[in-house]
Amino acid sequence: MLLTEGVGPRVVQERLGHARISLTLVLPDLQREAAAKVQRTLFGG
């Protein structure tokens, strides 16, 4: 959520305690994929 609000990746990484910034940058994509799967499961399409 912080990344989508314009907070810098390095700041988000530090706040979440991630050792690697790559994990911080992958999370938004994983969240979008998960939300899409939930939507398809619950509402079809």
PyMOL Python script that loads the backbone (N, CA, C, O; Angstrom):
from pymol import cmd

cmd.read_pdbstr("""\
ATOM      1  N   MET A   1       0.817  -1.190   0.000  1.00  0.00           N
ATOM      2  CA  MET A   1       0.000   0.000   0.000  1.00  0.00           C
ATOM      3  C   MET A   1       0.863   1.256   0.000  1.00  0.00           C
ATOM      4  O   MET A   1       0.543   2.247  -0.656  1.00  0.00           O
ATOM      5  N   LEU A   2       1.956   1.198   0.743  1.00  0.00           N
ATOM      6  CA  LEU A   2       2.825   2.370   0.790  1.00  0.00           C
ATOM      7  C   LEU A   2       3.408   2.684  -0.578  1.00  0.00           C
ATOM      8  O   LEU A   2       3.499   3.850  -0.964  1.00  0.00           O
ATOM      9  N   LEU A   3       3.803   1.651  -1.313  1.00  0.00           N
ATOM     10  CA  LEU A   3       4.363   1.876  -2.646  1.00  0.00           C
ATOM     11  C   LEU A   3       3.342   2.533  -3.564  1.00  0.00           C
ATOM     12  O   LEU A   3       3.684   3.437  -4.326  1.00  0.00           O
ATOM     13  N   THR A   4       2.093   2.086  -3.497  1.00  0.00           N
ATOM     14  CA  THR A   4       1.063   2.667  -4.356  1.00  0.00           C
ATOM     15  C   THR A   4       0.729   4.093  -3.950  1.00  0.00           C
ATOM     16  O   THR A   4       0.166   4.848  -4.743  1.00  0.00           O
ATOM     17  N   GLU A   5       1.068   4.467  -2.729  1.00  0.00           N
ATOM     18  CA  GLU A   5       0.840   5.833  -2.259  1.00  0.00           C
ATOM     19  C   GLU A   5       2.041   6.742  -2.516  1.00  0.00           C
ATOM     20  O   GLU A   5       2.042   7.906  -2.118  1.00  0.00           O
ATOM     21  N   GLY A   6       3.061   6.204  -3.182  1.00  0.00           N
ATOM     22  CA  GLY A   6       4.189   7.019  -3.572  1.00  0.00           C
ATOM     23  C   GLY A   6       5.359   7.035  -2.598  1.00  0.00           C
ATOM     24  O   GLY A   6       6.309   7.796  -2.783  1.00  0.00           O
ATOM     25  N   VAL A   7       5.299   6.206  -1.568  1.00  0.00           N
ATOM     26  CA  VAL A   7       6.427   6.120  -0.638  1.00  0.00           C
ATOM     27  C   VAL A   7       7.550   5.370  -1.356  1.00  0.00           C
ATOM     28  O   VAL A   7       7.301   4.370  -2.028  1.00  0.00           O
ATOM     29  N   GLY A   8       8.759   5.846  -1.216  1.00  0.00           N
ATOM     30  CA  GLY A   8       9.906   5.249  -1.896  1.00  0.00           C
ATOM     31  C   GLY A   8      10.155   3.808  -1.470  1.00  0.00           C
ATOM     32  O   GLY A   8       9.961   3.453  -0.307  1.00  0.00           O
ATOM     33  N   PRO A   9      10.588   2.978  -2.424  1.00  0.00           N
ATOM     34  CA  PRO A   9      10.835   1.567  -2.127  1.00  0.00           C
ATOM     35  C   PRO A   9      11.818   1.339  -0.983  1.00  0.00           C
ATOM     36  O   PRO A   9      11.625   0.422  -0.185  1.00  0.00           O
ATOM     37  N   ARG A  10      12.859   2.149  -0.887  1.00  0.00           N
ATOM     38  CA  ARG A  10      13.852   1.967   0.177  1.00  0.00           C
ATOM     39  C   ARG A  10      13.209   2.223   1.541  1.00  0.00           C
ATOM     40  O   ARG A  10      13.498   1.512   2.503  1.00  0.00           O
ATOM     41  N   VAL A  11      12.355   3.215   1.630  1.00  0.00           N
ATOM     42  CA  VAL A  11      11.672   3.519   2.895  1.00  0.00           C
ATOM     43  C   VAL A  11      10.750   2.363   3.275  1.00  0.00           C
ATOM     44  O   VAL A  11      10.718   1.943   4.431  1.00  0.00           O
ATOM     45  N   VAL A  12      10.000   1.852   2.298  1.00  0.00           N
ATOM     46  CA  VAL A  12       9.106   0.732   2.562  1.00  0.00           C
ATOM     47  C   VAL A  12       9.907  -0.484   3.000  1.00  0.00           C
ATOM     48  O   VAL A  12       9.522  -1.180   3.939  1.00  0.00           O
ATOM     49  N   GLN A  13      11.007  -0.740   2.330  1.00  0.00           N
ATOM     50  CA  GLN A  13      11.871  -1.874   2.689  1.00  0.00           C
ATOM     51  C   GLN A  13      12.294  -1.777   4.148  1.00  0.00           C
ATOM     52  O   GLN A  13      12.217  -2.756   4.890  1.00  0.00           O
ATOM     53  N   GLU A  14      12.733  -0.615   4.549  1.00  0.00           N
ATOM     54  CA  GLU A  14      13.185  -0.435   5.928  1.00  0.00           C
ATOM     55  C   GLU A  14      12.036  -0.585   6.919  1.00  0.00           C
ATOM     56  O   GLU A  14      12.205  -1.202   7.971  1.00  0.00           O
ATOM     57  N   ARG A  15      10.877  -0.031   6.599  1.00  0.00           N
ATOM     58  CA  ARG A  15       9.719  -0.111   7.506  1.00  0.00           C
ATOM     59  C   ARG A  15       9.274  -1.547   7.705  1.00  0.00           C
ATOM     60  O   ARG A  15       8.885  -1.934   8.807  1.00  0.00           O
ATOM     61  N   LEU A  16       9.332  -2.351   6.622  1.00  0.00           N
ATOM     62  CA  LEU A  16       8.883  -3.738   6.705  1.00  0.00           C
ATOM     63  C   LEU A  16       9.968  -4.691   7.184  1.00  0.00           C
ATOM     64  O   LEU A  16       9.690  -5.844   7.514  1.00  0.00           O
ATOM     65  N   GLY A  17      11.199  -4.206   7.220  1.00  0.00           N
ATOM     66  CA  GLY A  17      12.301  -5.039   7.691  1.00  0.00           C
ATOM     67  C   GLY A  17      12.784  -6.053   6.670  1.00  0.00           C
ATOM     68  O   GLY A  17      13.361  -7.076   7.038  1.00  0.00           O
ATOM     69  N   HIS A  18      12.556  -5.782   5.392  1.00  0.00           N
ATOM     70  CA  HIS A  18      13.020  -6.690   4.355  1.00  0.00           C
ATOM     71  C   HIS A  18      14.526  -6.556   4.174  1.00  0.00           C
ATOM     72  O   HIS A  18      15.057  -5.447   4.128  1.00  0.00           O
ATOM     73  N   ALA A  19      15.208  -7.691   4.071  1.00  0.00           N
ATOM     74  CA  ALA A  19      16.650  -7.685   3.863  1.00  0.00           C
ATOM     75  C   ALA A  19      17.000  -7.275   2.437  1.00  0.00           C
ATOM     76  O   ALA A  19      18.041  -6.663   2.200  1.00  0.00           O
ATOM     77  N   ARG A  20      16.124  -7.613   1.484  1.00  0.00           N
ATOM     78  CA  ARG A  20      16.369  -7.313   0.074  1.00  0.00           C
ATOM     79  C   ARG A  20      15.241  -6.460  -0.485  1.00  0.00           C
ATOM     80  O   ARG A  20      14.069  -6.708  -0.199  1.00  0.00           O
ATOM     81  N   ILE A  21      15.587  -5.472  -1.267  1.00  0.00           N
ATOM     82  CA  ILE A  21      14.570  -4.607  -1.862  1.00  0.00           C
ATOM     83  C   ILE A  21      13.755  -5.363  -2.906  1.00  0.00           C
ATOM     84  O   ILE A  21      12.624  -4.978  -3.203  1.00  0.00           O
ATOM     85  N   SER A  22      14.309  -6.425  -3.462  1.00  0.00           N
ATOM     86  CA  SER A  22      13.565  -7.203  -4.458  1.00  0.00           C
ATOM     87  C   SER A  22      12.269  -7.752  -3.876  1.00  0.00           C
ATOM     88  O   SER A  22      11.254  -7.795  -4.571  1.00  0.00           O
ATOM     89  N   LEU A  23      12.287  -8.167  -2.629  1.00  0.00           N
ATOM     90  CA  LEU A  23      11.060  -8.645  -1.985  1.00  0.00           C
ATOM     91  C   LEU A  23      10.054  -7.514  -1.861  1.00  0.00           C
ATOM     92  O   LEU A  23       8.867  -7.707  -2.125  1.00  0.00           O
ATOM     93  N   THR A  24      10.506  -6.363  -1.472  1.00  0.00           N
ATOM     94  CA  THR A  24       9.630  -5.206  -1.320  1.00  0.00           C
ATOM     95  C   THR A  24       8.957  -4.858  -2.638  1.00  0.00           C
ATOM     96  O   THR A  24       7.775  -4.515  -2.659  1.00  0.00           O
ATOM     97  N   LEU A  25       9.692  -4.942  -3.732  1.00  0.00           N
ATOM     98  CA  LEU A  25       9.160  -4.565  -5.034  1.00  0.00           C
ATOM     99  C   LEU A  25       8.258  -5.626  -5.643  1.00  0.00           C
ATOM    100  O   LEU A  25       7.456  -5.309  -6.522  1.00  0.00           O
ATOM    101  N   VAL A  26       8.362  -6.873  -5.205  1.00  0.00           N
ATOM    102  CA  VAL A  26       7.529  -7.955  -5.729  1.00  0.00           C
ATOM    103  C   VAL A  26       6.163  -7.972  -5.047  1.00  0.00           C
ATOM    104  O   VAL A  26       5.179  -8.385  -5.661  1.00  0.00           O
ATOM    105  N   LEU A  27       6.086  -7.544  -3.824  1.00  0.00           N
ATOM    106  CA  LEU A  27       4.843  -7.653  -3.063  1.00  0.00           C
ATOM    107  C   LEU A  27       3.620  -7.037  -3.731  1.00  0.00           C
ATOM    108  O   LEU A  27       2.567  -7.674  -3.725  1.00  0.00           O
ATOM    109  N   PRO A  28       3.692  -5.842  -4.305  1.00  0.00           N
ATOM    110  CA  PRO A  28       2.481  -5.291  -4.929  1.00  0.00           C
ATOM    111  C   PRO A  28       1.926  -6.171  -6.042  1.00  0.00           C
ATOM    112  O   PRO A  28       0.709  -6.299  -6.178  1.00  0.00           O
ATOM    113  N   ASP A  29       2.801  -6.779  -6.839  1.00  0.00           N
ATOM    114  CA  ASP A  29       2.338  -7.666  -7.899  1.00  0.00           C
ATOM    115  C   ASP A  29       1.647  -8.890  -7.322  1.00  0.00           C
ATOM    116  O   ASP A  29       0.613  -9.320  -7.833  1.00  0.00           O
ATOM    117  N   LEU A  30       2.207  -9.449  -6.270  1.00  0.00           N
ATOM    118  CA  LEU A  30       1.599 -10.615  -5.643  1.00  0.00           C
ATOM    119  C   LEU A  30       0.243 -10.268  -5.048  1.00  0.00           C
ATOM    120  O   LEU A  30      -0.689 -11.068  -5.121  1.00  0.00           O
ATOM    121  N   GLN A  31       0.127  -9.092  -4.465  1.00  0.00           N
ATOM    122  CA  GLN A  31      -1.146  -8.664  -3.887  1.00  0.00           C
ATOM    123  C   GLN A  31      -2.207  -8.506  -4.974  1.00  0.00           C
ATOM    124  O   GLN A  31      -3.350  -8.924  -4.786  1.00  0.00           O
ATOM    125  N   ARG A  32      -1.842  -7.910  -6.104  1.00  0.00           N
ATOM    126  CA  ARG A  32      -2.791  -7.747  -7.214  1.00  0.00           C
ATOM    127  C   ARG A  32      -3.248  -9.100  -7.734  1.00  0.00           C
ATOM    128  O   ARG A  32      -4.435  -9.299  -7.994  1.00  0.00           O
ATOM    129  N   GLU A  33      -2.314 -10.027  -7.887  1.00  0.00           N
ATOM    130  CA  GLU A  33      -2.665 -11.362  -8.366  1.00  0.00           C
ATOM    131  C   GLU A  33      -3.609 -12.057  -7.396  1.00  0.00           C
ATOM    132  O   GLU A  33      -4.586 -12.678  -7.815  1.00  0.00           O
ATOM    133  N   ALA A  34      -3.327 -11.957  -6.117  1.00  0.00           N
ATOM    134  CA  ALA A  34      -4.177 -12.589  -5.109  1.00  0.00           C
ATOM    135  C   ALA A  34      -5.573 -11.972  -5.117  1.00  0.00           C
ATOM    136  O   ALA A  34      -6.564 -12.695  -5.026  1.00  0.00           O
ATOM    137  N   ALA A  35      -5.665 -10.658  -5.224  1.00  0.00           N
ATOM    138  CA  ALA A  35      -6.968  -9.997  -5.256  1.00  0.00           C
ATOM    139  C   ALA A  35      -7.767 -10.422  -6.480  1.00  0.00           C
ATOM    140  O   ALA A  35      -8.976 -10.633  -6.390  1.00  0.00           O
ATOM    141  N   ALA A  36      -7.103 -10.548  -7.616  1.00  0.00           N
ATOM    142  CA  ALA A  36      -7.790 -10.982  -8.834  1.00  0.00           C
ATOM    143  C   ALA A  36      -8.316 -12.408  -8.689  1.00  0.00           C
ATOM    144  O   ALA A  36      -9.420 -12.708  -9.142  1.00  0.00           O
ATOM    145  N   LYS A  37      -7.544 -13.279  -8.069  1.00  0.00           N
ATOM    146  CA  LYS A  37      -7.983 -14.664  -7.862  1.00  0.00           C
ATOM    147  C   LYS A  37      -9.174 -14.729  -6.926  1.00  0.00           C
ATOM    148  O   LYS A  37     -10.113 -15.488  -7.169  1.00  0.00           O
ATOM    149  N   VAL A  38      -9.149 -13.947  -5.862  1.00  0.00           N
ATOM    150  CA  VAL A  38     -10.281 -13.914  -4.934  1.00  0.00           C
ATOM    151  C   VAL A  38     -11.525 -13.424  -5.663  1.00  0.00           C
ATOM    152  O   VAL A  38     -12.605 -13.992  -5.502  1.00  0.00           O
ATOM    153  N   GLN A  39     -11.378 -12.378  -6.458  1.00  0.00           N
ATOM    154  CA  GLN A  39     -12.514 -11.835  -7.182  1.00  0.00           C
ATOM    155  C   GLN A  39     -13.098 -12.870  -8.142  1.00  0.00           C
ATOM    156  O   GLN A  39     -14.316 -13.038  -8.210  1.00  0.00           O
ATOM    157  N   ARG A  40     -12.233 -13.561  -8.880  1.00  0.00           N
ATOM    158  CA  ARG A  40     -12.719 -14.596  -9.797  1.00  0.00           C
ATOM    159  C   ARG A  40     -13.419 -15.717  -9.057  1.00  0.00           C
ATOM    160  O   ARG A  40     -14.452 -16.215  -9.505  1.00  0.00           O
ATOM    161  N   THR A  41     -12.860 -16.114  -7.928  1.00  0.00           N
ATOM    162  CA  THR A  41     -13.441 -17.201  -7.164  1.00  0.00           C
ATOM    163  C   THR A  41     -14.809 -16.838  -6.608  1.00  0.00           C
ATOM    164  O   THR A  41     -15.744 -17.637  -6.660  1.00  0.00           O
ATOM    165  N   LEU A  42     -14.918 -15.640  -6.082  1.00  0.00           N
ATOM    166  CA  LEU A  42     -16.169 -15.225  -5.452  1.00  0.00           C
ATOM    167  C   LEU A  42     -17.232 -14.764  -6.450  1.00  0.00           C
ATOM    168  O   LEU A  42     -18.421 -15.020  -6.260  1.00  0.00           O
ATOM    169  N   PHE A  43     -16.804 -14.092  -7.502  1.00  0.00           N
ATOM    170  CA  PHE A  43     -17.756 -13.434  -8.385  1.00  0.00           C
ATOM    171  C   PHE A  43     -17.720 -13.933  -9.826  1.00  0.00           C
ATOM    172  O   PHE A  43     -18.478 -13.454 -10.669  1.00  0.00           O
ATOM    173  N   GLY A  44     -16.843 -14.891 -10.109  1.00  0.00           N
ATOM    174  CA  GLY A  44     -16.725 -15.405 -11.466  1.00  0.00           C
ATOM    175  C   GLY A  44     -15.997 -14.435 -12.380  1.00  0.00           C
ATOM    176  O   GLY A  44     -15.731 -13.291 -12.010  1.00  0.00           O
ATOM    177  N   GLY A  45     -15.686 -14.893 -13.547  1.00  0.00           N
ATOM    178  CA  GLY A  45     -15.110 -14.036 -14.565  1.00  0.00           C
ATOM    179  C   GLY A  45     -13.689 -13.810 -14.478  1.00  0.00           C
ATOM    180  O   GLY A  45     -13.126 -13.094 -15.306  1.00  0.00           O
TER     181      GLY A  45
END
""", "prot")
cmd.dss("prot")
cmd.show_as("cartoon", "prot")
cmd.util.cbc("prot")
cmd.orient("prot")
